């Protein structure tokens, strides 16, 4: 499971964020990181989830992590795979290197 960091109401993270706001990933940055990560995962590794979401009424930041935006984020990740002409495992060296030794 791959999840972005998001700040929710009435949590310790909300307190920290309200006292000293920190930068959270944009959805574009997140999509790029997800693709980077999945490219390095072995092809047979199951990815159960590529984003997390929170109910709008509980979400502080970032706004793109709301339940309403989930499908848009998933579509952006799919788009990045197409734009980069890549796939899961494309940059996974572990199995290729070990297979060559067998």
C-alpha positions, 0 to 999 in steps of 0.5 A, spaced: 500 500 500 502 506 498 499 512 501 501 520 501 501 524 507 495 528 509 493 532 515 487 530 518 483 534 524 483 533 531 490 529 530 497 530 533 499 532 526 494 537 525 497 540 531 504 540 529 502 543 522 498 548 525 504 551 529 509 550 524 506 548 517 510 544 513 510 543 505 506 537 503 507 533 496 503 536 490 499 531 486 503 531 481 509 530 485 506 524 488 504 521 482 511 521 479 514 518 486 509 513 485 511 511 478 518 511 480 517 507 486 512 502 482 518 501 476 522 499 482 518 493 484 518 486 482 513 485 477 510 480 481 509 484 487 502 486 488 500 493 490 493 493 493 493 501 493 496 507 490 493 512 494 489 514 500 484 519 502 480 522 507 473 525 508 473 532 506 470 534 513 476 531 516 481 533 511 486 539 513 491 538 507 493 537 502 486 538 498 487 533 493 487 527 498 480 528 499 475 522 497 472 526 492 479 527 488 481 519 489 479 517 482 483 524 479 489 522 482 489 515 480 488 517 473 494 522 474 498 516 476 496 512 470 497 518 465 504 518 468 505 511 466 503 512 459 507 518 458 513 515 461 512 509 457 514 504 463 511 499 467 511 495 474 518 492 474 521 496 469 527 498 473 527 493 478 534 490 478 534 485 484 531 480 480 534 481 473 541 481 477 539 474 481 536 471 475 543 472 471 547 469 476 542 462 476 
